[in-house]
Each structure stands twice: as C-alpha cells, then as structure tokens.
Amino acid sequence: MLSKLRLRSPLLLAVIALIGCSATSVERAGQGALSGAAAGAVGSMFAAAIFGGDIGDAAARGAAFGAGVGAVSGAVQGSAEHERKLRAEEAERERRQQSELARLRSEIGDDAFAGLEALTMGKHEVAIAYAKTAARSSNSDHALAGHWLEVLTFQDSGDSTRTAEHLPHLVAMDDHVSTLEEARRMLADLENGLQEIRTEFGY
C-alpha cells in the first residue's frame, strides 16, 4: 500500500480526470443527483486520503459519480430500441453509483458522508454538526473521518484559528500522520481536491 503522501496527488488527478466530463450531464439529473454525485466524488478522495488505498481503485470509484449521470433524460429521441439501450445503460450507472455510495457510507460512516455532502455545497455549519456527531462514533474509522471532516470544514470556511487548534489532536489520534507538517500537507491536498471537484460539478 502506498503511503498517503504518495497517494493523494496522483489520486486527485485521476479522479478529477475521470469526472471532468460529468458537469453537463449531471446538470440534467436535478439537484439531488448533482449533490449526491459531487459528494460521492469528494468522498472517494476523502476516504482514500485518510485510510489509504490503491490509486486505480480509488479513481475508478470516483468515476462512478462521473459522466453519464442523468444522460438519458437529456438524450435525443431515437428508436425504441435505442431508447431501451440508453435506459439500460443509465440504470446500470445508477446501480453502480448507489453501490459506491453504500460502500462510502460504510467506510466513513453515515454522519461523515452527510457532512461531506453539506461541505461540498458550502454548508459549513451543517458539516460541522455532522462532523462532531461522527467524531463521537464508537467505530474508530468513522470517528477519525469525523475529526478530519471537522478540520477540513474549518479550513474551507477560512477559520485558521480553529484549524490550528485541532490539527495537533489529529496528529495524536491518526496513526498514519506523524507530524503537524504532514497533517497540514494532507489538509491542503484535501482542500484543493474539494475545490476542484466543486468546479467540475458546477458549485
């Protein structure tokens, strides 16, 4: 397994490349699908950065939220057979997306995922509330995700004071982060990835 510091930048580039053509098609799917797809892409990046993983696998997971979402609703009318094929393809994409959402929720917890969705849309107070709940989880992975989400939300909202206050606690509780400098680099990568995914999905 690659270390997180080696993983994050290639992972981010791969996920962004795979979702890069998604914005137009996702817009056709409605706000709910848009926010879920964007949160899924952020969640794939977030989970891989915190817990580690294979770059190709994480990028493929991010791609589950990419091009084709809602494409059938915007497709040009064609033959009945062509319509059936398009709808079958859309159903498969939706199945893959729902499967990946379930996997992400299992990995980081329902509260952290809901908080990431709120953060993706810039709802910082909502994200913090979910992060605090996740941080109290008896599941250590879900709790760690909650703590990282809290600090990422502080960073994204421009609250440098609370970001600085919470980072030492993260270093103490996260076995994979050994120094404050490493935690700061990881946080910067997560923030950059969040901003790029927001741009790709039109937030």
C-alpha positions in Angstrom: 0.0 0.0 0.0 1.3 3.4 -0.9 1.7 6.0 1.9 -0.9 8.7 1.9 1.6 11.4 0.9 2.4 9.4 -2.3 -1.2 8.5 -2.9 -3.0 11.8 -2.7 -1.8 13.9 -5.6 -2.0 11.1 -8.3 -5.3 10.1 -6.9 -6.7 13.6 -7.1 -5.6 14.0 -10.7 -7.1 10.6 -11.7 -10.4 11.3 -10.0 -10.6 14.8 -11.5 -9.8 13.5 -14.9 -12.4 10.8 -14.8 -15.2 13.1 -13.6 -14.1 16.0 -15.7 -16.7 15.5 -18.5 -19.5 15.0 -16.0 -20.8 18.5 -15.2 -23.0 19.0 -18.2 -24.7 15.6 -18.0 -25.1 15.8 -14.2 -26.9 19.2 -14.5 -29.7 17.4 -16.4 -30.3 15.0 -13.5 -31.5 17.5 -10.9 -30.1 19.0 -7.7 -30.4 15.8 -5.7 -28.4 13.7 -8.2 -25.9 16.6 -8.6 -25.2 16.9 -4.9 -25.0 13.1 -4.4 -22.6 12.7 -7.3 -20.4 15.6 -6.1 -20.4 14.2 -2.6 -19.5 10.8 -3.9 -16.5 12.1 -5.8 -15.4 14.1 -2.7 -16.0 11.1 -0.5 -13.8 8.8 -2.7 -11.0 11.3 -2.5 -11.5 11.8 1.3 -11.6 8.1 2.2 -8.6 7.3 0.1 -6.6 10.2 1.6 -7.4 9.2 5.2 -7.4 5.5 5.0 -5.1 4.8 2.1 -5.8 2.6 -0.8 -5.0 1.7 -4.4 -4.8 4.7 -6.8 -6.5 3.0 -9.7 -9.3 1.6 -7.5 -10.0 4.9 -5.8 -10.0 6.7 -9.2 -12.5 4.1 -10.6 -14.6 4.7 -7.5 -14.6 8.4 -8.2 -15.6 7.7 -11.8 -18.8 6.0 -10.6 -20.1 9.6 -10.0 -18.9 11.0 -13.3 -20.0 11.2 -16.9 -23.4 9.8 -17.8 -25.4 10.7 -14.7 -28.8 11.9 -15.9 -27.7 11.5 -19.5 -30.8 9.6 -20.6 -33.1 12.5 -19.5 -31.3 14.7 -21.9 -30.8 12.3 -24.8 -32.2 13.0 -28.2 -35.2 10.9 -29.1 -34.4 7.9 -31.2 -35.7 4.5 -32.0 -37.4 2.5 -29.3 -34.5 0.0 -29.3 -32.0 2.8 -28.9 -34.1 4.3 -26.1 -34.2 1.0 -24.3 -30.4 0.7 -24.6 -29.9 4.1 -23.2 -32.2 3.5 -20.3 -30.5 0.2 -19.5 -27.1 1.9 -19.5 -28.5 4.6 -17.2 -29.9 2.0 -14.9 -26.5 0.3 -14.7 -24.8 3.6 -13.9 -27.3 4.4 -11.2 -26.8 0.9 -9.8 -23.0 1.4 -9.7 -23.5 4.8 -8.1 -25.8 3.5 -5.4 -23.4 0.6 -4.7 -20.5 3.0 -4.3 -22.4 5.4 -2.1 -23.2 2.4 0.1 -19.6 1.5 0.2 -18.5 5.0 1.1 -21.1 5.3 3.8 -19.9 2.0 5.3 -16.2 3.2 5.2 -16.6 6.6 6.6 -20.0 6.4 8.3 -23.4 8.0 7.5 -22.7 11.1 9.5 -19.3 11.9 7.9 -20.8 11.3 4.5 -23.7 13.6 5.2 -21.2 16.2 6.4 -19.2 15.9 3.3 -22.3 16.4 1.2 -23.0 19.6 3.2 -19.4 20.7 2.9 -19.4 20.2 -0.9 -22.4 22.6 -1.1 -20.7 25.1 1.2 -23.0 24.5 4.2 -20.3 24.7 6.9 -22.4 24.8 10.0 -24.3 21.7 8.9 -21.0 20.0 8.0 -19.6 20.8 11.5 -22.6 19.4 13.2 -22.3 16.1 11.3 -18.6 16.0 11.9 -19.0 16.3 15.6 -21.5 13.5 15.7 -19.3 11.3 13.6 -16.3 12.1 15.8 -18.2 10.6 18.8 -18.8 7.3 16.9 -17.7 4.0 18.6 -16.3 3.0 15.3 -12.8 4.3 15.2 -12.7 4.8 11.4 -15.9 6.7 11.5 -14.7 8.8 14.4 -11.4 9.6 12.6 -13.3 10.6 9.5 -15.4 12.9 11.7 -12.3 14.6 13.1 -10.8 15.1 9.6 -14.1 16.4 8.3 -14.3 18.9 11.1 -10.8 20.3 10.4 -11.4 20.3 6.7 -14.5 22.3 7.2 -12.7 24.8 9.4 -10.1 25.1 6.7 -12.7 25.6 4.0 -14.5 28.2 5.9 -11.3 30.2 6.5 -11.2 29.6 10.2 -7.5 29.3 10.6 -7.6 29.6 14.4 -9.7 26.5 14.9 -7.9 24.7 12.2 -4.6 25.2 14.0 -6.2 24.3 17.3 -7.5 20.9 16.1 -4.6 19.7 13.9 -2.4 18.6 16.9 -5.3 16.4 18.1 -5.5 14.8 14.7 -1.8 14.0 14.7 -2.2 12.4 18.1 -5.1 10.2 17.1 -4.2 9.3 13.5 -1.6 6.6 13.4 -0.7 7.3 9.8 0.1 11.0 10.4 3.3 11.6 12.4 3.9 15.3 12.2 2.0 18.6 12.1 3.6 19.4 8.7 2.4 16.2 7.3 -1.1 16.9 8.5 -1.0 20.4 7.0 0.0 19.0 3.6 -2.8 16.4 3.7 -5.3 19.1 4.7 -4.1 21.3 1.9 -4.5 18.5 -0.6 -8.0 17.7 0.6 -9.0 21.4 0.3 -7.6 21.6 -3.2 -9.4 18.5 -4.2 -12.6 19.7 -2.8 -12.4 23.0 -4.7 -11.6 21.2 -8.0 -14.5 18.8 -7.6 -16.8 21.7 -6.8 -15.7 23.4 -10.0 -16.2 20.2 -12.1 -19.7 19.8 -10.8 -20.6 23.5 -11.1 -20.7 24.5 -7.4 
